[in-house]
Amino acid sequence: MALHRLPALAAEYLEGGAEDEIALAANRQAFDRLRFRPRLAEGDAPSGECRFPYVIAPTGLNGLYWHGADLALARAAAKVGVPFTQSTVSNVLLEDVAKVRGLEHWFQLYIFSEMALVERLLGRVAAAGVRTLVVTIDANTFGNREWNARLYAAEGQATLAARMDALRHPRWMAQVFRKGLPGFPNIAEWLGAGSADLLEASRWLRQNIAPTVSWRELEHVRALWHGRMLIKGIGHPADARRAVDMGADGVVLGNHGGRQLDGAAPGLELLQATRAELGADVQVLVEGGVRRGADILKASLLGADGVMGGRATLYGVAAGGEAGATRALAILEQEYQRARILLGDGDMACEKI
């Protein structure tokens, strides 16, 4: 439904990975290789439903799929009872998302070259009542997403073919394009007059996000932030250990949905070694490749406290806004709870996020 409604310039941004998309495919294959061995006659069926161990991952430019998509995702998350992680480059003010009743609001942070920008943004995040900060370290230099060359003649400038394709999607044109292409309101104070121009804003981001992230900078953020802090983009158990030693409360394992370093290991493949390194008390989440509720159960059985998922709810919001996102979450939760029963997992601990 989403891909039928979206023009190519939005659909490929949603679906695509880096270079040959080896990492993108590997994320899915890591789940496909695992097999359940049900124990169905033990007389110890699950006593009830676990909390659904799912977090909506931070994704930027959601307004490209549905006008006000970040708010739609936040409201869907609140209905289902899962956290929503708002991106630094989301298209809705963080203060507006914070007003969504019943929402567990997480905020994702990119490290800028000027730490004063980070300090100012963190002040707003704290004032909005956010308690969990997710610091991304694997996307400061953008991956080589070659599908861009098919759609854009230059940075942010769609080719004639892409623009003609958009005209063939009248529902998207009416719901997104005619209401104004998304901007980046959470960094508008630094963009100035260019805040409403997607091309200018994209250029500013590329110029001002720090090209690399060091442990020194992460320690500085830890000193500034007094709430819970997760490091996202961990690709090695040794870095997970260093993140926790530095003061992080948890880590998110993965390869940025296969959109950054092609060939980087899936988070699921890192999970058992990371859990052995960190022990049972540190929160470990996995991102990348989650498409079914059974995938969430597989990650849980291997030691994850939960998963982060981006594309699943983006398909939902692109198909039908808040109702579509809510439906996507409901499907995943129903599949997860059903898989627990069919596995005969008995007293498997109910995960908490």
N, C-alpha and C positions, 0 to 999 in steps of 0.2 A: 504493500500500500504506500509506503514512504517513497520508494524508488519510482513508483508510477507518478507521484505528485511532484517530485523534485526535478529540476533541470540538472544537467550534467555537472555544472559548476558547483552545485551544492552536494549532489549525490557522491561525486568522487571525493570531495573533501571529507565526507562522512565515512566512506568505505575504504579509501586508499591507504596504502602503506608506503614505506620507503623502498626505492630502487627496485629490486626483483621481488620484493614482498615475501622474502624467505622468512623473516621474523614474524610477519603477519600470519602466514600459513602455519608456522611452528607453534604459535600460541594455541591454535585450534587443535593441532595434531597432538600436543602434549596431553590434552584432555581425552582425545579419542583413543590414545594408546592404553588408558587405564580401564580395567575391568572390575566390576563388582563381583563378589562371591556371597550371595545372599544366604542368611541363616534364618529360615522362615518357620522352623518347627521348634524353636527354643522356648516357647511359651512366655516370652518376655518382650512383648511388642512395645513400641514407643508409647509412653504414658500420655503424651499430648504434643501439641505443636511447639517447636522451638521458636525463639525469636529468629526472624529471617536475617541471616548474616550477610547482608548486602549493603553496599554504599554506592550511591550514584557518584561516579568519578567526575573530576573536574574536566570540562571540555570547553574550549573557546568557540566563539562565533556561532553559538546555538541559535541566535536570531536569524541566521541564514536559512534555517529549516522552518521556523514558525515565529511570527512576531511575538516578542515577549516570552520566548521559549524558556529562559532561565526561571521566570516566575512559574510557568506551567510545570516545569520539572520539580521545583521546590514544593509546590502545592501537592503534586502527586506523591512526592516523598513523605510529606507530612501525613497524608491520608493512609499510606501503607505502614508508616512508622519506621522508615529507614532514613539515614543521614543523606543530605544533599551537599555535595562539595562544590562551592561556587568558585569559578576560575578568576584569576586576576584579569583575564581578558574576556570576561563575560560581558553580556550586552545589557545588563540591568544593574542599577545601583545596588551595592551590597546592603545599604540601609533599607531598601525596599524589600529585598529578599528576607532580611531579618524580621520583618513585620509579619511574615507568614505564620499563622497560628499553629502551634504544635510542632514546628519544624526543628529538627536537630541540624543546625546550620554549621557546616564546616567551610573553611575558606582556604583556597590554594594560593600559594605565593610563589612568584618568580623573583629571583634576585636581580635587582637592577644595578647598573654600574655605580650609580650614585646612591649610597646607603641612606642618604637623607630621604629619598623617595620611599624606600622600604619602611623607614621609621614612621613617616607620615601615614602611609597606608596601614601599617599595623595599628597605629593609634585609632584609626577609624574602625578597623575590624574589631578591636577590643571594645570600643564604645558601642558597637552594634550588638554586643552580647555574644559574639562567637567564642566558643570555648576550645575548639580544635583547629589548629593550623596545620596545613599540609604543604610542606616545602618541596617543590619539584626541582630536581637537580639534573635531569637527563634531557632537557629540551631547550637549554639556553642558546645553543646553536641548532638551528632547524635542520631536520633530516632532509635528505635528497628525495623529495616526493616527485618522481618524474612525470606523473600524470599532470602536474601543473603546466608542463610544456604543451600539452594538448589543448589546454583551456585558456591560458593567459599568454598574450603576446609580450607583456612586461608585467612587473610586479603589480598585482591588483587590477590590471587592465585586461578584461576578458576579450578573447578573440571574437571576430565577427561570427564565426560558427557557433561559439558558445552563447553569444547574445541571441542569435536566431533560435537556438534550441530553447532558451529561456522563454521566448515568445510562444513556444508550443506548449507551455505549461501555465495556462491562464489562472488556475487556482493559486499556484505559487505566486504569480505576478500580482494577483489581487491581495493576497494575504501577507506577503512579505515585501515585494519590491515597491508597490505603490504606497506602502506605509513608511517607507524609508529603510535603506539598507542599515544593518546594525552598526552601532558605534561602540566605543569603549568608555562608558561613563565613569568607571571607577578610576581611570587615569586621566580624565578630561582636564583636570586642573593643570596638568603638565603639557597637554597637547595644545591648549589654547584654542586659537581659531580653527585649527585642523581637527578638532575633536569629532566633528560630524562627518569628516571625509575619511572613508574606509581606507583609501590608498595612502593618504598622509599618515593616518594612525598606524597602519601596518609598517610603514617606513620608520616611524618614530620608535616603534617597539623593537625592530631589528637593530636600530642604532643604540638603544638605551638599555636593553636587557644585557646583563653581563655575559660575555661569550663563554665563560667557564665559571664554575662554582667551587670554592675552596672550603676546607673544613674551618678555616679561620672565619669566613663569612657566615657559615652556619652557626658557629659558636656565638657570633655577634647577634644573629637573629634569636638564638636561644636565650641570650641575656635580655633581649628586648621583650620577648613574648613570655607571659607568665601563665599561659594556659597549657593545654596538652599539645604536643607537637609531634607530627609524623614526618618522616623523610620519604618522599616518593621518587622512584626511579633507581632503587637499589638493585644492582645487577651482580652482586657477589656477596657471599656470606661474610667475608672479612669486612666489607664496607658496612654491612648491617651491624656487626659488632662495634665498629668505630662510631657509627651513628648513635648507638645506645650509650656508649661510653662518653660521648660528647654531650649527652643530655636529652636525646630524643626519647619519647615515650613509646615509639613503635616505628615500623618501617612498612613500606609498600613495595613489594617485589614485582619487577616487570620490565618491559622494554618499550613503554609508552604506546602500547597497542600496535607495535610493529611499525611505528611511524618515524623512528629516529635512526638508530644504528641497525642496518639490515644484517641479520645473522646473530643479533644479540639473543641470549638464552631467554626462553619464556620464564615468567615468574614461577610458574608451577614446578619447573624443573629445579629451581633454586630452593624450594620450600623446605624439604626435609633437612638439607644441610644447614639452612639458616635456623631452623627451629632447634637443631642440635647445638648450634653455636650459641643461641640466645637463651635457651631454656624455655620453660613454660610460662613465665610471668610477663614476658614482653609481647606486646601486640604485634602480630604479623599478618598483613593483608596481602593478597595476590591480585594483580590486574592482568588483563589480556586473554582473549579467547573465550570468555564466558558467554555461552549462548543458550544454555538450558539450566533448569534448576538442578539437574543431576550433576552438572559441572560444579556447582556451588558445594554440593555434598562431597564430591571427590576432593576438592580443595580442603574442606573441613576435616575429612578423614586423614589427610596427609599432614595436618597440623596447622592449617590457617585458622585465624580467628574470624575470617570473613573474606569476601572478595570485593573489589571495586570494579564496576562495569560502566562503560560509557556508551557504546554503540547501541545496546539493546533499548535503552530508554530514549535514545535519540531517534531510533526508528519509530518508536511510539509517538514521540512529540511531533515528528515530521509527518506522521500519518494523520494525527488528530489532536494535536495540542495537549492540554492537560488530561483529557479523557484518554488519549492514546498512550501517554506516558503511564498513567495509572493502570491501564490495561496491561501494558508490558510488564510492569512490576507484579501485577496479580498473576500473570501467567508464570513468571519465574518462581514466585513464592509457592503457588500450587504445585508446580513440578518438584520443587525442593521438598516440600512436606510429603508428597506422594512417594518420592524416591526413598525417603527415610523409612516409610512404612514397608515398601516393597523390599528393602534391604534387610528388614528385620533387625534394626540396629540396637534394639533394646534400650539400654540406659546410656547410650552415647551422649556425652555432655552437650547441652544446648549452648551454642556459641553466643558470645556477647561481644558487642562492638562498643 
